[in-house]
Amino acid sequence: MFTEHVQSRAAQRKATRRRVLSSAERLFRERGFGASTIRQIATDAQVSTGTVMSAGDKDALLVAIFDIWIAAVRHSREGRDEQGDMTPLLPAAAAQEVLNLVEPFIAYFALDLGLSREYAAVIVRGTHPSEVFQALARALLTELETLLARTPLTATEAGAGARTLYFAYLGILMTVGNGALDQQAAIAQFQEVIHFVVHHEGTQP
């Protein structure tokens, strides 16, 4: 009975947190991050302001909202990642595979430039680190290197190319968040970087 009670309370806390995050995201997108308040989120979620604050301040709520989406994308790819396909790839096919990896994130950032800019600022400040974002960095680097290893690139080039693509991707995300690039322009620029990397073979001594 005690275990069931504890599990019930834990389930209630999770449900309340989901409701708070749902209300926070809706208000952030409808009213803007700066204009939304903890009190408004509490009213929308039908909880107390203390309950909202137990889930985090506005910055923490924003990081959690992005984390949930990032985790969902990663989860949707887990089956494909585990297949371990090492079939050789021509540069053009590799370029498309690389784009397929990062395009969902570019598209998500482009959905709401204001909110993406706020999220990027929180991450850069480092006051509310995102374990999911950090895990995504490690996962993307591994996936990119694995993909490039299936091209004519050497192992050294594949590792360097993966790092080049990842940091280019980060820069493009931040640029999209700042509104300097729209989604199509961002994808086009990233394609240029991909093309440079996957065709950059045979340069190692």
N, C-alpha and C positions, 0 to 999 in steps of 0.2 A: 504493500500500500504506500509506504514511504517513497519507494522508487518511482511509483506511478505518479505520485504527487509532484515530485521533483521534475520528472519529465514533462508533466502538464504545465508547470510553471515555466520551464525552459521553452516549451513550444509557444506559450503565450508571449514571452519576451521576444522571441524571434518574429512572431506575427506582428507585434507592436512595432518592432524596429522596421519591418518591411513597410508597414503603413506610414511610418514617419518618413522614411526615405522616398516613398512614392509621392507623398504630399510635398516634400522638399523639392523633388525634381520637377513636379508640375508647376509649383510656384516660381522656381528659379527660371524655368523656360517661359512662363507666361508673363511674369512681372519683372524678371531680371534678377540676377544674383544680389546686387547691391540693394535693390528695393525690397527684397523679401526679408522678413524678420522671423526670429525664433517663435515669437508669439503667433504670427500668422500661420506658421507651419503647425504649431500645436493646435490651433483652432481648426485648421483643415483636416488634421489627422484625428481630431477629437481626443486629444490627450493633454496632459499638463505640460507647461514649459519645462518643468524639471525632467519629465520623461523624454522630451526632445533632447535636452542637454545631456542626458545620460547616454544618448546615441552619439553625441558629439556636437561641437559648435558648427557654424555654417561651413567653414573650410573642411572640417572632418566629414560632414554630411556629403559635401560635393565629391570628395575623394572616394567615399564609399559608393556613391552613385556610379561613378566611372568604373570603379573596381568591379562592381557587379556585372556591368556590361562586358568589360575586358575578360573576366572569368568565364562568362557565357561563350564568348567567341573561342577562347582557348579550349573549353570543354567540347565544343562542336567539332574541333579539329583533332581531338585526341585519338580517335579511331584511325584516322589517316596517318597520324604521326607514328603510330605503333607498327605500321605495316613494314617499315624499313625498306622501302623500294629503292634499290640502287641501280635501276635501269639507266644506262647512259642518256644524257640529254644534250641535244644540240643547243647552241647558244640562244636561239630564238625561243625554243620551248622553255629553257631555263629562265629566261627573262620574264616570260608569262607566269611561270610558277612563283617567282619572286614577287611579282606584282600582286598575284592572288593572295599572298601572305599578308601584305601590308595594306592593301586597298580598303578593307573593311574599317581599319582604324582611321585612315585619312577621311573616309566618307563620314564616319561618326563625328570626328572633330569638325567637319564642315557643316554638320546639321545645325549647330548653334555656336556661331563664332564667339559670341560674348561669353557663354558658359565655358567653352573650351579655353578661352584666354584666361579666365579666372582659375580654371583647373591647372593650367600650365604654370601660372604664377604661384599657386599653392605648392606644387611639386618643386619648383625652383627654390622657393624659400626654405623648403626642408623642414617646416614646422609640423607637417602632417605627412610623414612618409607613407608611401603605398607599397605594401609587400607584394600586392598583385602586379603593380607596374614593374617592380624590380624582378619579379618572377617572369613577367612577360619579356623583359630585356634578355634574361638568360635563355628563355625558350626560343625567342626569335633568332638570337645569335646562333644557337645550335641548329635550328631549322635552316637558316640561310647557309651556314657552312656545309650542312649535309646536302643541300641542293647543289651548291657550287662544286662539291666533290664529285658530282655526277656529270660535270662538264669536262672539257679538256684541260681545265685549270689544274695546276699542281696542288698538292695538299697545302703548301705554304701560301699559294695564291688564293686558295679557297678560304683559308682563315682570314687573310688580310682583306679579301673581297667582302666577306661577311661583316667584318667590322666597319668597312667603308659604307656598305649599304645600310647598316643599322644606324650609324651616326647621321647619314644623309636623311634617313627616314625620320629620325628625331628632329632634325633641323626643319624639315618640311612640315612636320606636325606643328611645331611652334610657329612657323611662318603662317600656316593656315589659321591657327588660333589667333594670330595678330591681325588677320584680315588682309594680309598683303598678297595672298594667293587664294583663288577659289579652288574648288575641288578638282576641276579638269586641268587647270594650270599646274596644280601640285602633282597630279598623277603624271602629266607630261614631263615635268622636270625630273621626277623620280625615275621615269622610264629612261631618260638620258643617262642617269647615273648607273642604272642597271645595265644598259647597253655598253657603257664604258667598261664596267667590271667583267661582265661575262665574255667580252671579246678581248680581254686583256690577258692573253695567254703567252707562254713562252718567254717571259721577261726575266725569269729568275736565272741567276748564273748556274 
